[in-house]
Amino acid sequence: MSLRKSNVGAVVSGALMLMAGQACASGFALIEQGSGLGNAFAGGAASAEDAATVFYNPAGMSRLDGSQISVGGAFIKPSAQYSGTISGLSPLQTAGTGTGGDAGGMAFVPNMYYTRQIDDKMHAGVGINAPFGLQTDYDATWMGRFQAVKSKIQTINLNPSISYDVSDSISVGAGLNYQHISGELTSITNYSAAIYQATSGGTAIPNLEGLSTMTGSDAGWGYNFGALFKFDPQTRLGVAYRSQIKYKLSGDVKFANRPAALATALADQAVTLDITMPDSFSMSAVHQYGDKLEVMADATWTGWSVFKTLDVKKTNGTSLGTATPENWKDTWRVSVGTSYHYSEQWTARAGVAFDQAPVSDAYRTVRIPDADRTWLALGGQFKPDAASTLDFGYAHLFVKSGVMNQSSAANPELSGKGYLVGSYSNSVDIVSVQYGYKF
């Protein structure tokens, strides 16, 4: 692999990795799309309490009378702290200072939904949300700076939907998804090693480095559908499917303060990367005991095994370098929750969940320090009047320690960037609020 391929390829392939890390469902998905945080999003495909059902199960619109609007968002604060060592850096570079600090960053994930009852059997709706995204930021001088400094991803998803009542007990729904992704990745590039190699060892300038930045974007189409079964007035079962979405990310790689000797070897250029976002299937149940107590459960499968490699391409279609193995695995997220209706105005919520990570210890990276999570959630709802609702919730995610065990044999793409051996201590705190109005 040429020096140019090694440096540019690592920058670009990280552009999609940045969507993982500390997103708040496993991998790089964001489940925080509605008012269900207080229940740990248990029962999402069967609850259908408000217009957010457009996302979780469009068939649930059948339960909503008239027109409804929901506007809300979640404040997400992940914490990701590495502890350990590094080896295998170029002899012309220092190891850096520190372990990167807390790489987690505060993020706000907004959502908005609208539904309308067309007639006795049909409903239509639309949702705008952000189903993937995060931001992480390491100290610029940390030991792993050649692997990553800043990572940021933003998505926006437009989801028009329709539902139809097949009978009094069965409803079906479907929707289209138009999704736009934009991202930014920065890392430090080792200019000392690049000059040394470009001059066949004739020039050795220690500690010469600079910031490399990749930005890129794309848009793609997907679909979702679901069904809602009402077994009796107290019991509902919902199933929902969201499709894969395929992208061809187009971006530019640029190098700041690049020495003139590297104008060709590390030239700014355009690159592309094909990637497929996974599909998912959810099955949820809700049962009401008496007038006050509801219990709900959910199991969601996500097909992360589609994410096997990253192969960065130049504009002529040839690879920049060796494809990066990811070898993710399919995951399950299971949750249970309860709601207690104290009065016509007040409802209390609680829930727990277990969320598998798609990343194994052998393939974890600094851009994807993901690990299994356990959710504990509390929340509630206040109804100031018959037309309005205010939902609020808090969740803490206990994240299993993520082992880092990089080596030259397992991670040849990190040659010259260092091999980290240690672990990540991670956690996530989430606060959400949503306002709903019926008219």
N, C-alpha and C positions, 0 to 999 in steps of 0.2 A: 504494500500500500504506500503510495506517495505521501510525502509530508502534507501536501495540499489536501489530499483526500482525508488524511487522518484528522486534521484540524477542522476543516469545513464540515466533513461528514458528522463529526461528533456534535458540532453546534446545531446542525439541522435536525439530526435524529432526536436531539433533546427537545425540539420544539413541540413534539407531540407527547413526550414523556411528561412535560410540565403540567399536563392536564390531570396527572394522577396525584401522588403525594397525599395531600391532606384534604382532598374532597371528602364530603361527609357521608356518602355511601361508599362501599368498597370500590377500588379502582378510582375512576375520576368522575363518577356520577354524583349528582346532587339530588337527593330525595326530598329536599326541603321545598316543596312546591305548593303547600297549602296549610290548612289549619291543624293538621294532625300531629304536630310535634309533641304535644302533651301526652298523647297515646303512643309515642315512639313510632308513629305512622302505622300502627296495627290497624287492620281493617280497611286499608286505603281503597281497595277495589270494591268494597261493599258498603262503606259508610254513606257516601253520597249525601253529606249534610249541607253542602254549599256548592257554589259554582266551580270550585277547584276539582270537582269530579271530572271535568273536561280532561285533565291530565291523568288522573289515576284510573278512571274507567268511564268513558263517555256514555256507556249505557246508564250510568247513575243519574244522568240528567232527567230521566223519566220520573224521578222522585221530587223534582223541583217545580213548584207551581209558579205561573206568571213569568216575570223576568227577574233575574238576580245578577248581582255583580259582587265580586270579591277582589279586594286589593290588599296585598300584604307583602311580607318579606321576612327574611331571616338574617340576623347578624351572626356570623360564624367566626369564631376565634380559635384556630388550631395552634397547637404548640408542637414543635418538632426540634428536638435537641439531640445532636450527635455527641457521643463520647467514645473515644478510641484513638487509634494511631493511623499513620499513613506511611507507606513505603513505595519505592519504585519511581520517585520523581527524578527528573533530569538533574544531573550533577551541577548544572549551571543555575538551578533555582533553589531558593530556600523552601523549607517546608511550610512557611506561612505562619500566621499567628492565630492560635486558637482553633476551636472546633466549630466555628460558624455562628455561635449564638443561637437564639431561638429563630428558626427559619419560618415559623408560622406568621401569618399576617391576617389582620381583620378584613373580612369581606362581607358585603351585603348582597343577598340573593333576592331580587324582587320577583313578584308574580302578579298577574291580573287576569281575571276570567269574567266572562259574561255569558249567560244562558238565557234563552227565551223559549217559552212554550208556544209552539206553532198551532197545535190543536190537541185533541184529547190523547193522541197517540205519538205525536212527533215533537221533538225538541231540537234546537240548534244552539251551538255555543262556539266560543272562541277563547283561546288562552294565549297569553304571552308570558314566557318564563325563561329561565336560564338553567337548562338541564345538566350542563357540565361547566366546571370552572374552579379556579383557585388562584392564589398568589402566595408564593414563598420567596424569601429573601435572606440569603446568608451574608455574613460579613464578607466584604470584598477581598480581605487578606487571609481568609481562613485556609486551612490546609487542603481542603477539597475544592478550592476556587477554580482549578482547571476543569473540574467536572460540572460545576454549576455555581452561579451567584444568585441571579434573580430569575424567577419563572412566573409567568402570568398568562392566564387564559380567560377569555370572556366568550360566552355564547348567548345568543338570543334565539328563541324558538317561537314560531307562530303556528298555532294548532287549531284550525277550524274543525268542528265536529258536529255530528248529528246522531240522534238516537231515535229508536222506534219501539213502541210497546207491542210485542208480538201477542201478548195476552195479559191478563191481570197479574200474572206471576212471573212473566219472562220479558225482559227488555234487552235489546241489543244496541250497540253504538259503534261508531267508527270515526276516524279523523285522519287528516293529513298533517304532516309536519314539515315546515320549511325552516331549516336551521342554519344559522350563520356562526362561524367560528373565527375568532382572531386571537393571536397569541404573540407573546414576546419572550425571548429567552436571552439571558446574558451569561457569559462565563469569561474567565481570564484565559487568554491564549499565550503560550510560552514562546515569545519571540526569540529568546536566547537560543533555544534548541533549534528553532526554524532556521536562524541564520547560520548556526554551526553546521547543520546538515546541508544547507544550500551552498555553503562554501567548502564542503567536503572536509570539515574540521579546520579550515584555515582561519576562521574568525570565531573567537570565544568571548562573548560579552555576557557576564553573569547578570542575573536578576533583571532581565529585560522582558517585560510583559505588557499586555494591553487588553482592553475590554473588547470582546466580540459580541455582536448583537444580531439576533435573527428575529424578524417579524414576518408573519404570514397570515393568510386568511383563505377561507373557502366557504361555500354554502352547499347544502345537499337536501334531498327529499327523503322522507320516510312516512310511515303510517302507523296507526294504532287502532285497535278494536277491542271490544269487550262485551260481556254479557252479565246481566244481573238477574238472579233467581230469588224470588220471594216465596219461601216455603210456607210461611204463615205470617201474621202481623208482627211477630217478634223476631223472626229469623230470616237473614238474607245471606246469600253467597254470591260473591263477585269474582269473575275471572277477567284478566286483561293482558293484552300482548302489545309490546312496542317493538317495532322492526329495527333492523340494522339501518345505519345511515353511512353511506360511503362518501369519502372525501378525497380530493386531490389538493392538498395544501400547497399553495404557491407562496414563495417568500424570497427574501433577500438576506444574504449573510454579509455583514459589514464588520470591518476591523478598525478600531480606533487607534490612533497614534502608531500606525504601522510603519516600521522602518522602510526606507526606499528600497533596500535590498530584497524586501519580500513583496514588492508590488505585483510580481507575477505568481509567486508560490502561494501567496495568501490574498489573491485578488477578490474584491467584492464581486458577488455574482448571484444570479437567480437560481433557485433550486425548487424541486417539488417532492412531495412525499404522499404516497397513497396509503390510506388507512381506513379501516372499517370500524365504526362504533358498534358495540354489541347489541343484540336483541335481548329482551327480557320478558318473563312471564310471571304474573302474580295471581295468587289465589287467596281471597280474603273471606272472612265470615264475621258477622255481627249478630249477637243475640241479646235481646232485652229481657231482663228479669223484673217483672212488675213495672211500676211507673217510674222508678228512679235509677235503677242500675242497668248498665249495658256493659257487655264484655265483647272483645273483638280480637281477632288474630289474623296474621298474614304470613305467607311464605312467598318469597320472590326469588326466582332463578335468573341469573344474568350470564349470558354466553361469552364470557371474557376470553375463552380459549381461541377466539378468532384473532386475538392480538398475539401473534407468534413472533414476528420479526419487524424491524424497521429498515427499509431500504431506500436511502436518499438518492434521488436522481438529478442529474444535470438536465438542462433544457433540451439536450439532444437525445435524452432517453437512456444514456449510459449511467451506471451507478458511480457515485462518488467514492465508494469504498465498500468494504465488507459489511453485509447486513448485520444489524445488531439483534441478537436473539433476545426475545422477551419471554416466550413460553408461559404466558399467563394461563390460568385455569378457570373453569366455570365456578361460580359461587352461588351460595344461598344466603339470604337474609331472612330470619324468622323473628317475629315480634308478637307480643301479646299486650293488651291494654284494657283499661276499664274507664268508664265515665259514670259519674254519679250526679244526678240532677237534684240538687238541694231544693231548688224552687223553680218557678217559671223563669226567673232571671239568671240564676247562677248554676253552673255546671263545673264540677272538678274532674280532672283527667290525670291518669298515670299510665306508664307503660315501660316495658323493657324490651330489648332487642339484642340479638346476636348477629353480627355482620361479618361474614368471611371475607378475607382479602384475597385477590386473585394472584398476588405476588408471592412466590416462594422465597425462602431464605437464599437460595442459590442465585436468584436473579434480581434481588432487590438493588435499587440504585438510589443515589442521593436525590434524584428527581422523583423517585417513587418509593419513599420510605414507608410504604403501606404495610399494615398488619391487621390482624383480626381485631374487631371492636365490639365492646359491650355497651349498650345504651341504657341509661337511666333517665327517665323523663317525667316531668310534671307540668301541668297546665290547667287552663280553665276557659270558660266562656261566660261572658256577661251580655245579657240582652236588655238594653236600655228601653226598648219598646218592641212592638210586634214586628216591625220591619227591619230592625238593625241587630247585628251581632258583632261582638268584639272578642276575638279569640287570642289567647296568649299562651306561650309555653317556654319551657327551659329544658335543655338536655345536656348531660355530661357524658362524653364518650371516653371510656377507659380503653386505651389502645395497648395491645400486647407489645412488648419490647420487640423491635425489629432488628434482627441480626444483620450486620454488614460483614461480609467475608469475601472481599474482592481479591483476585489473584491474577497473575499474568496468564495462567492456563485457562481460567474461567472467563476472564474479561480482557481479551486481546485488544478490544477497541479502546481500552484505557491506557494503552502503552504511552508512557511519558507523562500521563496525567496523575499518576499515583494510584495506589490500591489501599482502600480503607478497610480496616479491620476493627470492628467495635459494634456498637448497637445504638439504636434510636430510642429515646424516651418521648413518647407522643401522647397527646390528649387533645380533646376538642370540647369547646363550650359553644352552645347555640342558644340564642334567644330569638323567638319569633313573635310576630303580631299580625293579625289579619282583621280587616273590617269587611263585613258583608251587609248588603242592603237588598231588600225585596221590594218590587214595585210592579 
